Amino acid sequence: MNDHDEHAYRIIASVDEITSFPATITIDRDPFFLVQTGEDAEGYRLVSAICPHAGGLVRQHENELICPLHFWAFDPLTGESTNVPGERLECQPVEVRDGHYTIRTNA
């Protein structure tokens, strides 16, 4: 990546403040899960905590994310629904930069 990239980066959390995954974080009043996608601590993803069906607040339950309104279930690593084919939570990649978790934004 060079200095002329069309993307900017937004800090969403400090690496020091996240002690376990998935972590619940809020960005602009919207709830998300920060998940670690691999055991090597290299891959991270930001997953929306808002169900695409009825807008319910998704919660972690064992190894899934569950919407309590109609019990739609999602894989926390991919955002894909595990019980409603073709549905998913919005996700985006996260990068660690200078001790912070960051997401790309349009400049």
BAFI-3210 file (N, C-alpha, C; in Angstrom, 3 decimals, decimal comma, padded with zeros to 6 digits):
// residues 107
n [1|2|3|4|5|6|7|8|9|10|11|12|13|14|15|16|17|18|19|20|21|22|23|24|25|26|27|28|29|30|31|32|33|34|35|36|37|38|39|40|41|42|43|44|45|46|47|48|49|50|51|52|53|54|55|56|57|58|59|60|61|62|63|64|65|66|67|68|69|70|71|72|73|74|75|76|77|78|79|80|81|82|83|84|85|86|87|88|89|90|91|92|93|94|95|96|97|98|99|100|101|102|103|104|105|106|107]
n.u [000,839|000,503|001,222|-000,597|-002,931|-006,452|-007,869|-008,519|-007,725|-009,536|-009,387|-010,629|-010,370|-008,029|-005,326|-004,470|-006,749|-008,553|-009,275|-010,338|-011,991|-015,059|-015,127|-017,195|-017,932|-018,585|-019,334|-019,838|-022,344|-023,344|-023,591|-021,067|-019,236|-015,918|-013,978|-011,640|-010,206|-008,434|-006,097|-003,587|-003,451|-003,474|-005,621|-008,540|-011,956|-014,679|-017,900|-021,271|-023,629|-026,288|-029,208|-030,071|-032,677|-034,877|-033,762|-032,908|-030,868|-028,040|-026,675|-023,957|-023,892|-022,711|-021,002|-022,037|-023,677|-026,650|-029,885|-032,289|-034,928|-036,124|-034,583|-032,579|-029,450|-025,896|-022,629|-019,869|-017,353|-017,614|-019,992|-022,057|-025,334|-026,357|-028,678|-030,520|-030,524|-028,442|-028,514|-026,831|-024,693|-023,480|-020,079|-016,635|-013,150|-010,522|-007,611|-004,481|-002,760|-000,098|-000,538|-003,288|-006,639|-007,978|-010,197|-010,864|-011,704|-013,413|-011,548]
n.v [-001,163|002,241|005,777|007,061|005,719|005,195|004,798|005,458|004,919|003,940|004,054|001,589|000,330|-000,118|-002,393|-003,173|-002,886|-004,893|-007,997|-010,519|-012,613|-013,247|-009,689|-007,127|-004,101|-000,589|001,545|004,706|004,666|002,242|-001,269|-003,820|-006,891|-007,699|-010,010|-012,699|-014,312|-016,365|-018,672|-017,682|-015,038|-013,170|-012,588|-010,623|-009,598|-007,382|-007,604|-006,977|-006,376|-006,301|-007,802|-008,797|-009,399|-008,461|-006,391|-006,878|-007,000|-008,799|-011,477|-013,074|-016,565|-019,376|-020,882|-019,331|-016,472|-015,079|-013,937|-012,703|-012,176|-013,752|-015,933|-016,275|-017,522|-017,073|-017,538|-016,516|-016,036|-015,699|-014,381|-015,553|-016,961|-019,696|-021,062|-019,979|-020,044|-018,189|-015,753|-013,189|-011,498|-008,152|-007,688|-006,730|-006,521|-006,280|-004,560|-004,663|-001,923|-000,081|-000,753|-000,654|-001,702|-001,428|-000,165|000,067|003,084|005,162|007,691]
n.w [000,000|-000,783|-000,249|-001,818|-001,947|-002,339|-000,058|003,370|006,826|009,680|013,139|015,282|017,688|020,373|020,388|022,908|024,535|023,907|025,059|024,664|022,224|020,432|020,503|021,772|020,286|019,784|017,136|016,055|017,376|016,519|016,979|016,979|016,401|017,018|015,567|015,707|013,075|012,666|014,164|014,319|014,994|012,983|011,283|011,245|011,658|011,269|012,384|011,884|014,502|014,104|013,134|009,841|009,221|010,972|012,312|014,901|017,885|017,733|019,615|021,316|021,598|022,840|020,270|018,249|016,752|017,744|016,900|019,024|018,350|016,254|016,245|014,307|013,305|013,232|011,855|013,631|012,512|009,767|009,286|007,933|007,778|009,763|009,774|008,017|004,779|002,558|003,886|005,756|008,129|007,916|007,088|007,445|006,578|009,010|009,953|011,685|012,724|013,771|016,527|016,755|016,006|012,818|010,256|006,762|005,124|002,770|001,266]
ca.u [000,000|001,314|000,611|-001,596|-004,077|-007,699|-008,487|-007,962|-007,981|-010,171|-009,122|-011,861|-010,028|-006,620|-005,015|-004,349|-008,034|-009,322|-008,635|-010,888|-012,785|-015,373|-015,267|-018,283|-017,509|-019,563|-018,774|-020,912|-023,557|-023,744|-022,886|-020,337|-018,332|-014,587|-013,660|-010,343|-010,574|-007,441|-005,383|-002,270|-003,616|-003,255|-006,860|-009,625|-013,098|-015,705|-019,185|-022,395|-024,440|-027,684|-029,759|-030,621|-034,087|-035,797|-033,003|-032,650|-029,487|-027,489|-025,876|-023,144|-024,386|-021,768|-020,164|-022,827|-024,317|-028,081|-030,846|-033,336|-036,281|-036,638|-033,581|-031,632|-028,120|-024,830|-021,254|-019,164|-016,146|-017,940|-021,236|-023,055|-026,357|-026,233|-029,994|-031,331|-029,623|-028,303|-028,522|-025,562|-024,433|-022,475|-018,717|-015,535|-011,849|-009,868|-006,151|-003,773|-001,810|000,463|-001,141|-004,732|-007,476|-008,449|-010,978|-010,689|-012,794|-013,117|-010,929]
ca.v [000,000|003,448|006,983|007,579|004,816|005,941|004,461|005,917|003,932|004,452|003,251|001,158|-000,083|-000,365|-003,802|-003,377|-002,901|-006,090|-009,121|-011,793|-012,537|-011,968|-008,526|-006,228|-002,704|000,329|002,539|005,651|004,158|000,956|-002,371|-004,769|-007,852|-007,824|-011,432|-013,170|-015,344|-017,430|-018,896|-017,048|-013,630|-012,318|-012,216|-010,081|-009,147|-006,632|-008,198|-006,212|-007,039|-006,021|-008,850|-008,255|-009,764|-007,545|-005,354|-007,223|-006,976|-010,150|-011,744|-014,286|-017,713|-020,457|-020,628|-018,658|-015,200|-015,372|-012,846|-013,190|-011,916|-014,894|-016,994|-016,454|-017,808|-016,687|-017,923|-015,277|-015,848|-015,342|-013,629|-016,347|-017,587|-021,145|-021,692|-019,338|-019,996|-016,960|-014,555|-012,970|-010,216|-007,367|-007,888|-006,100|-006,892|-005,403|-004,653|-004,114|-000,903|000,726|-001,077|-000,416|-002,363|-000,392|-000,532|000,988|004,000|005,908|008,995]
ca.w [000,000|-000,848|000,301|-002,744|-001,926|-002,193|001,216|004,636|007,868|010,890|014,333|015,947|019,058|020,649|020,607|024,353|025,237|023,556|025,744|024,199|021,000|019,808|021,386|021,397|020,207|019,205|016,221|015,698|018,019|015,947|017,635|016,148|017,016|016,447|015,672|015,220|012,114|012,635|015,419|014,271|015,375|011,817|010,620|012,060|010,884|011,981|012,029|012,418|015,524|013,769|012,280|008,595|009,094|011,653|013,006|016,291|018,356|017,758|020,814|021,270|022,350|022,567|019,089|017,222|017,055|017,649|017,041|019,916|017,843|015,499|016,402|013,212|013,846|012,316|012,155|013,972|011,706|008,382|009,206|007,212|008,607|009,880|009,701|006,980|003,627|001,789|004,728|006,457|008,771|007,203|007,600|006,723|007,130|009,991|009,934|012,839|012,278|014,861|017,816|016,740|015,008|011,905|009,081|005,637|004,789|001,547|001,562]
c.u [000,887|000,548|-000,496|-002,809|-005,349|-008,419|-007,752|-008,315|-008,569|-009,851|-010,453|-011,608|-008,517|-006,423|-004,970|-005,691|-008,904|-008,603|-009,170|-011,768|-013,916|-015,561|-016,417|-017,754|-018,619|-018,822|-019,925|-022,277|-024,083|-022,930|-022,256|-019,642|-017,004|-014,184|-012,270|-010,633|-009,580|-006,726|-004,044|-002,306|-003,355|-004,560|-007,935|-010,735|-014,049|-017,047|-020,292|-023,152|-025,925|-028,166|-030,365|-032,116|-035,014|-035,072|-032,733|-031,167|-029,001|-026,596|-025,075|-023,782|-023,544|-020,934|-020,920|-023,243|-025,797|-028,894|-031,996|-034,756|-036,888|-035,630|-032,792|-030,251|-027,064|-023,487|-020,475|-017,925|-016,441|-019,145|-022,352|-024,060|-026,150|-027,582|-030,947|-030,423|-029,641|-028,300|-027,188|-025,559|-023,395|-021,126|-017,740|-014,216|-011,304|-008,367|-005,598|-002,699|-001,383|-000,252|-002,635|-005,408|-008,066|-009,311|-010,708|-011,934|-012,428|-012,590|-011,802]
c.v [001,229|004,644|007,540|006,662|005,623|005,662|005,124|004,842|004,609|003,506|002,897|000,687|-000,225|-001,860|-004,107|-003,487|-004,117|-007,297|-010,482|-011,547|-013,550|-010,882|-007,666|-004,805|-001,885|001,346|003,426|005,158|002,847|-000,165|-003,340|-005,787|-007,764|-009,273|-011,710|-014,370|-016,489|-017,542|-018,178|-015,560|-012,682|-011,810|-011,754|-009,601|-008,403|-007,138|-007,378|-007,030|-006,752|-007,072|-008,234|-008,523|-008,716|-006,485|-005,628|-007,177|-008,412|-010,301|-013,022|-015,347|-018,913|-020,096|-019,966|-017,278|-015,402|-014,092|-013,357|-012,976|-013,125|-016,040|-017,304|-016,602|-017,535|-017,203|-016,644|-015,019|-015,346|-014,423|-014,385|-016,949|-019,094|-021,842|-021,037|-019,155|-018,642|-015,676|-014,428|-011,614|-009,475|-007,530|-007,036|-006,477|-005,823|-005,634|-004,095|-003,183|-000,090|000,507|-000,836|-001,312|-001,259|-000,993|000,490|001,846|004,667|007,273|010,126]
c.w [000,000|-000,317|-000,579|-002,837|-001,704|-000,878|002,377|005,663|009,085|012,035|014,978|017,375|019,164|020,874|022,102|025,072|024,921|024,146|025,322|022,978|021,042|020,852|020,869|021,408|019,558|018,348|015,764|016,173|017,435|016,587|016,630|017,035|016,278|016,665|015,123|014,335|012,015|013,958|015,467|014,588|014,207|011,221|011,584|011,140|011,814|011,473|012,683|013,454|015,312|012,773|011,013|008,431|009,690|012,468|014,467|016,624|018,540|018,984|020,634|022,148|021,935|021,337|017,950|017,705|016,775|017,782|017,904|019,390|017,138|015,432|015,133|013,841|012,779|012,807|012,458|013,117|010,298|008,255|008,515|008,191|008,613|009,805|008,699|005,757|002,909|002,597|005,448|007,144|007,941|007,895|006,809|007,381|008,069|009,882|011,239|012,294|013,492|016,195|017,909|015,704|014,140|010,803|007,994|005,472|003,477|001,924|001,067]
res [m|n|d|h|d|e|h|a|y|r|i|i|a|s|v|d|e|i|t|s|f|p|a|t|i|t|i|d|r|d|p|f|f|l|v|q|t|g|e|d|a|e|g|y|r|l|v|s|a|i|c|p|h|a|g|g|l|v|r|q|h|e|n|e|l|i|c|p|l|h|f|w|a|f|d|p|l|t|g|e|s|t|n|v|p|g|e|r|l|e|c|q|p|v|e|v|r|d|g|h|y|t|i|r|t|n|a]
***
